[in-house]
Amino acid sequence: MGRYVFRLEVLLVFGFLAALLILAGWGFLVAALYMVLAAETGPTGAALITSVICLGGAGIVATIGWLVLRSSARRDGEDHGKPDAVKLALAVGEALGGDLQSLAKNHRYAMIGAALVAGFAVGVSPKLRRSLRSLLNT
């Protein structure tokens, strides 16, 4: 679990830095547009044209986001747009879960015995404990 937290932290740090650099790049791009327009139309005209372009771009991005959210809210069904791998994992989990549940109901004493033997083996063998611990930590 610690590995996943570390990966999430790294993703957040580098994602924030990338977003900051993207924002700075857009700022310089807008400033360059303003400077080019200022030479042609003066400072007032350049500010007006640059702001109209930026607000128009923001409106287009907001409209696209609204359309995406609206279309995803309309979808009916259980999967809600989940990828095929997730659907497959859910189906396999349901099938195996049902099989294991029926097996446990039909063979109660054998399951209790197997759990006791497994617990004894883990308690006696340090090598088995280490391998199980490493399996759980990854």
KEKE-3310 file (N, C-alpha, C; in steps of 0.2 Angstrom, whole numbers, plus 5000, padded with zeros to 4 digits):
npx = (5004:5010:5018:5009:5004:5016:5017:5006:5009:5020:5014:5005:5014:5022:5012:5006:5017:5019:5006:5008:5018:5012:5002:5010:5016:5005:5002:5013:5011:4999:5004:5013:5005:4998:5008:5011:4999:4999:5008:5002:4988:4988:4989:4976:4967:4974:4973:4959:4957:4965:4959:4946:4949:4954:4943:4934:4940:4940:4926:4923:4930:4923:4910:4912:4916:4904:4895:4901:4899:4885:4882:4887:4879:4867:4868:4863:4862:4872:4886:4891:4901:4912:4929:4933:4941:4938:4925:4927:4934:4925:4915:4922:4925:4913:4908:4918:4917:4904:4905:4915:4908:4897:4905:4910:4899:4894:4905:4908:4916:4928:4933:4935:4944:4955:4957:4962:4974:4981:4983:4991:5002:5007:5010:5020:5031:5043:5048:5037:5029:5036:5036:5022:5020:5028:5020:5008:5012:5016)
npy = (4994:5006:5008:5012:5024:5032:5032:5040:5052:5056:5057:5068:5078:5080:5082:5094:5102:5101:5107:5120:5124:5123:5133:5144:5144:5147:5159:5167:5165:5172:5185:5187:5188:5199:5209:5208:5212:5225:5233:5234:5239:5247:5249:5248:5242:5230:5224:5223:5214:5203:5199:5196:5185:5176:5174:5169:5157:5151:5150:5141:5129:5127:5124:5112:5104:5104:5098:5085:5081:5081:5072:5060:5059:5055:5042:5026:5011:4998:4999:5012:5017:5011:5004:4990:4980:4982:4978:4965:4960:4962:4953:4941:4941:4940:4928:4919:4922:4917:4904:4900:4903:4894:4882:4883:4883:4870:4862:4863:4859:4854:4867:4873:4865:4867:4880:4880:4872:4880:4892:4886:4882:4895:4900:4892:4892:4903:4907:4906:4915:4927:4927:4928:4940:4949:4947:4953:4966:4970)
npz = (5000:5003:4993:4983:4988:4988:4974:4971:4977:4970:4957:4960:4964:4952:4943:4947:4945:4931:4928:4932:4924:4912:4913:4915:4902:4894:4899:4894:4880:4879:4882:4872:4861:4865:4864:4850:4845:4851:4844:4832:4834:4845:4864:4870:4860:4859:4871:4872:4861:4864:4877:4872:4864:4874:4883:4874:4871:4883:4885:4875:4879:4891:4886:4880:4890:4898:4888:4888:4901:4902:4892:4898:4909:4904:4900:4901:4911:4919:4918:4917:4908:4911:4908:4897:4904:4917:4917:4914:4925:4935:4931:4932:4946:4952:4947:4953:4966:4969:4966:4976:4987:4987:4988:5000:5008:5006:5010:5024:5036:5030:5026:5038:5043:5034:5035:5048:5047:5038:5046:5056:5049:5044:5057:5061:5052:5048:5036:5027:5033:5030:5016:5013:5019:5011:4999:5002:5004:4991)
capx = (5000:5015:5020:5004:5004:5021:5016:5001:5012:5024:5010:5003:5019:5024:5006:5006:5022:5017:5001:5011:5022:5007:4999:5015:5017:4999:5003:5018:5008:4995:5008:5016:4999:4997:5014:5011:4994:5000:5012:4997:4982:4989:4988:4969:4965:4978:4970:4952:4957:4967:4954:4940:4951:4955:4936:4931:4943:4937:4919:4923:4932:4917:4905:4914:4915:4897:4893:4904:4896:4878:4881:4889:4874:4862:4870:4859:4865:4876:4893:4893:4906:4919:4933:4932:4945:4935:4919:4929:4936:4919:4912:4926:4925:4906:4908:4922:4914:4898:4908:4918:4902:4894:4910:4911:4893:4894:4910:4910:4921:4934:4935:4937:4951:4960:4959:4966:4980:4985:4985:4996:5008:5010:5013:5026:5036:5045:5049:5031:5026:5040:5033:5015:5020:5030:5015:5003:5015:5017)
capy = (5000:5012:5010:5016:5031:5035:5034:5045:5058:5058:5060:5074:5083:5081:5084:5101:5106:5102:5111:5126:5126:5124:5139:5149:5144:5150:5167:5170:5165:5178:5191:5188:5190:5206:5213:5209:5217:5232:5236:5236:5242:5251:5245:5247:5238:5224:5222:5221:5208:5197:5197:5192:5178:5172:5173:5165:5150:5148:5148:5134:5124:5126:5121:5105:5101:5104:5093:5079:5079:5080:5065:5055:5058:5052:5035:5021:5004:4997:4999:5019:5019:5007:5000:4983:4977:4983:4974:4958:4959:4962:4947:4935:4941:4938:4921:4916:4923:4913:4897:4899:4903:4887:4877:4884:4880:4862:4858:4868:4856:4854:4874:4875:4862:4870:4887:4879:4870:4886:4896:4883:4883:4902:4902:4888:4894:4911:4909:4907:4922:4932:4927:4931:4948:4952:4946:4958:4973:4973)
capz = (5000:5004:4986:4979:4991:4985:4967:4971:4979:4965:4952:4962:4963:4945:4939:4949:4942:4924:4927:4933:4918:4906:4915:4913:4895:4891:4900:4889:4874:4879:4883:4866:4857:4866:4861:4843:4843:4853:4839:4826:4836:4852:4870:4872:4856:4860:4877:4870:4857:4868:4881:4868:4862:4880:4885:4869:4872:4890:4883:4871:4884:4896:4883:4878:4897:4899:4884:4890:4907:4900:4888:4902:4913:4900:4898:4905:4911:4925:4918:4917:4904:4913:4903:4896:4908:4923:4917:4914:4932:4939:4930:4935:4953:4953:4946:4957:4973:4969:4967:4982:4993:4987:4990:5008:5011:5005:5014:5030:5040:5027:5025:5044:5044:5029:5038:5054:5045:5035:5051:5060:5044:5045:5063:5062:5047:5047:5028:5024:5035:5026:5009:5013:5021:5005:4994:5004:5004:4985)
cpx = (5004:5017:5015:5003:5010:5020:5011:5004:5016:5020:5007:5008:5021:5018:5005:5011:5021:5011:5003:5014:5017:5004:5004:5016:5011:5000:5008:5015:5003:4999:5011:5011:4998:5002:5013:5005:4995:5004:5007:4991:4982:4987:4981:4966:4968:4974:4963:4953:4959:4962:4948:4942:4951:4948:4933:4933:4940:4930:4918:4925:4926:4912:4906:4914:4908:4894:4895:4900:4888:4877:4883:4883:4868:4862:4866:4863:4869:4883:4895:4899:4913:4922:4931:4935:4941:4929:4921:4931:4930:4915:4915:4925:4918:4906:4912:4919:4908:4900:4911:4913:4899:4898:4910:4905:4892:4899:4913:4916:4928:4937:4938:4944:4956:4962:4964:4973:4984:4987:4991:5003:5011:5013:5019:5032:5037:5046:5042:5028:5030:5037:5026:5015:5023:5024:5010:5006:5016:5010)
cpy = (5006:5013:5014:5023:5035:5037:5039:5052:5060:5061:5067:5080:5085:5084:5092:5105:5107:5107:5119:5129:5127:5131:5145:5150:5148:5158:5170:5170:5171:5185:5192:5190:5197:5211:5214:5213:5224:5236:5238:5240:5247:5247:5244:5242:5231:5221:5219:5214:5202:5195:5193:5185:5173:5170:5168:5158:5147:5146:5141:5128:5122:5123:5114:5101:5100:5098:5086:5077:5078:5073:5059:5054:5055:5045:5031:5015:5004:4999:5007:5020:5016:5004:4993:4978:4977:4978:4967:4956:4958:4955:4941:4935:4939:4930:4917:4916:4918:4906:4896:4899:4896:4882:4877:4882:4873:4859:4862:4865:4856:4861:4876:4872:4865:4876:4885:4876:4876:4890:4893:4883:4890:4903:4898:4891:4901:4912:4910:4913:4928:4933:4930:4938:4951:4952:4952:4965:4975:4974)
cpz = (5000:4997:4982:4982:4988:4978:4966:4972:4973:4959:4954:4961:4956:4941:4941:4946:4934:4923:4928:4927:4912:4907:4913:4905:4891:4893:4896:4882:4873:4879:4876:4861:4858:4863:4854:4841:4845:4848:4833:4829:4842:4858:4871:4867:4857:4866:4876:4866:4860:4873:4878:4866:4868:4882:4880:4870:4878:4889:4879:4875:4889:4893:4881:4885:4899:4895:4886:4896:4906:4896:4893:4907:4910:4899:4903:4906:4917:4924:4918:4914:4907:4908:4903:4902:4915:4923:4917:4921:4936:4938:4933:4943:4955:4953:4951:4964:4974:4970:4973:4988:4993:4989:4998:5011:5011:5009:5020:5034:5037:5026:5032:5045:5040:5032:5045:5052:5042:5041:5055:5055:5044:5051:5064:5058:5046:5039:5025:5026:5031:5019:5008:5015:5014:4999:4996:5004:4996:4981)
residu = (MET:GLY:ARG:TYR:VAL:PHE:ARG:LEU:GLU:VAL:LEU:LEU:VAL:PHE:GLY:PHE:LEU:ALA:ALA:LEU:LEU:ILE:LEU:ALA:GLY:TRP:GLY:PHE:LEU:VAL:ALA:ALA:LEU:TYR:MET:VAL:LEU:ALA:ALA:GLU:THR:GLY:PRO:THR:GLY:ALA:ALA:LEU:ILE:THR:SER:VAL:ILE:CYS:LEU:GLY:GLY:ALA:GLY:ILE:VAL:ALA:THR:ILE:GLY:TRP:LEU:VAL:LEU:ARG:SER:SER:ALA:ARG:ARG:ASP:GLY:GLU:ASP:HIS:GLY:LYS:PRO:ASP:ALA:VAL:LYS:LEU:ALA:LEU:ALA:VAL:GLY:GLU:ALA:LEU:GLY:GLY:ASP:LEU:GLN:SER:LEU:ALA:LYS:ASN:HIS:ARG:TYR:ALA:MET:ILE:GLY:ALA:ALA:LEU:VAL:ALA:GLY:PHE:ALA:VAL:GLY:VAL:SER:PRO:LYS:LEU:ARG:ARG:SER:LEU:ARG:SER:LEU:LEU:ASN:THR)
# end
